[in-house]
Amino acid sequence: MKSYKQKNYMVLAENFYLNDNIHKALEFYEKSLIYEGEKEDRLVILFNLAAIYEELNELDKSIEIYKMILDLDPTTYEAYFNMALVEELRDNKAVAISLYNKALDINPYFSNAYYNIATIYDDDGDKDKALEYFYKVINIDTENFIAYNNIGSLYEEMDQLDIAYNMIKKSIDINGNFYKSLFNMGVVYKRLGNHKLAIEYYNKAKECNPEYEYIYLNLSAIYIEDKNYSKSIEILTEGIKYNPSAVNLYYNRACSHSILNEDTFAIKDLRKALIISPTIIKWIRRDKDFMNLYDNIEFIRILEEHAIDN
């Protein structure tokens, strides 16, 4: 009878959650804990409670629930993993790594924990440690195309382009529709001086994710370098359609318009860029692409309006 009541409250809680009544869901999950039931059901309730508290940004309470899970079953490595995710939200990276490692002590084949440790080191700029843990990921999960891509991206940053190429190619071989791998292959080809193939891969990335602003930024940089300013404007205009708040796209388009002596359009883009990010005035002052605007009254006015940022 007690087990039946617990399951009944669990069903009610789930229905409330699915209907976006998170506080009622919380209430009924907590009521379900009053009754005895199967250990597996209690673990499900606790995991759901911890997730709801995290969603409500009650992170201390979420951690408390995960500790209850570990008291009930110390082998539940997912609890350590989820606690680590909460600590990452708090920017407690060292604590998070410690908790990920506790999860790995229980399940050394849990590749997600290795992946998350790698991303922490990557974010902190520790490329060697990041690579160490990304390699642990692919040693366990040989089809993890995201990890292969991340390894390739790190090697590209380290100027080891041959290894970068091979790793990114492996990622693409596994999943040819992952935009980040296609994008990074474009980066590698650009570094190798092959603009044709760089453009080809950037365009493939764009087909997979037309909202990724850096595709347009990198394509425009190639066209500007090749002095194809009209094509640069065309691709940046396309990018702005998907990213109307992307300051770099407006800035690069202003550069191209300026070089083509299209002053009105250049000024319009500069003003838009400055609305989004006033601090770019320091780049506008230094950028030789705006030489054609030095005698333009509107350009002079822009510099005067932002003189305080000089």
Protein Blocks (a to p, Z undefined) as FASTA:
>chain_A
ZZmmmmmmmmmmmmmmmnopaklmmmmmmmmmmpgcdfklmmmmmmmmmmmmmmnopakl
mmmmmmmmmmmommlmklmmmmmmmmmmnopaklmmmmmmmmmmmmmmlmklmmmmmmmm
mmnopaklmmmmmmmmmmmmmmlmklmmmmmmmmmmnopaklmmmmmmmmmmmmmmbfkl
mmmmmmmmmmnopaklmmmmmmmmmmmmmmlmklmmmmmmmmmmnopaklmmmmmmmmmm
mmmmlmklmmmmmmmmmmnopaklmmmmmmmmmmmmmmlmmmmmmmmklmmmmmgmklmm
mmmmmmmmZZ
